[in-house]
Amino acid sequence: MTLASGGWMNNLIVFLIQEFNIKSINAAQIFNVASGCSNFFPVLAAILADSFLGCFSVIWISSLISFLGLILLVLTVTLDGLRHPHCETGSSDCPTPSRIQYAVLFAALALVSIGLGGTRFTLATFGANQFNKLKHQATYFNLYFFTLYVASFISATGILYVEDNLSWAWGYGICIAGNVVGLAVFLVGSRLYYHDKPQASPFTTMARVVVACVRKRMLKISRNKLASFFSRPIY
């Protein structure tokens, strides 16, 4: 999954400028939005994993969403109806992309951002839950982060080289292959995993406190009750 996400994220600005003739400032803004969403979605994924679905379901659903987003990215550089006509970078005579092309592009970026955010840290939590001893968990985290950074290095060098020198279709195709292989290997071991049951999330408790405060905002409390409350000893 890191190999797949790094392949589209690291070269996104260049992709937007070359393939869609988007100005560099706008391309940087789109990259910042996609990067921010991929860093925010892990919070939502953690809430879903802890309170509702569990880590296993969040991981495979997010991986599938990422796969669909990568498929759309490949279509934007292969299908004539979705592919922006090639022109010189920065040329004023180049036509702007159509609404359909923009819609498919932004839908693809949204899907891959959700997929990246849903798997980035949930995988680490799910893997650590498979072990009971701290020594085994420490070994797992060492291997996890080692693999994470090796995959990031490969995506930032090898896949980017393919995208810049061969074609975007081949580069995104490698991302799809990495996504498919990762998802398949993950699902093959589903019977061997320890599946943690969803529990109460601290975010859910905080939300309940906020809701209770809003509902009782007009509740009148007598002075005697307030005095007795603040006069209680603190242990």
Salt bridges, closest charged atoms under 4 A:
none
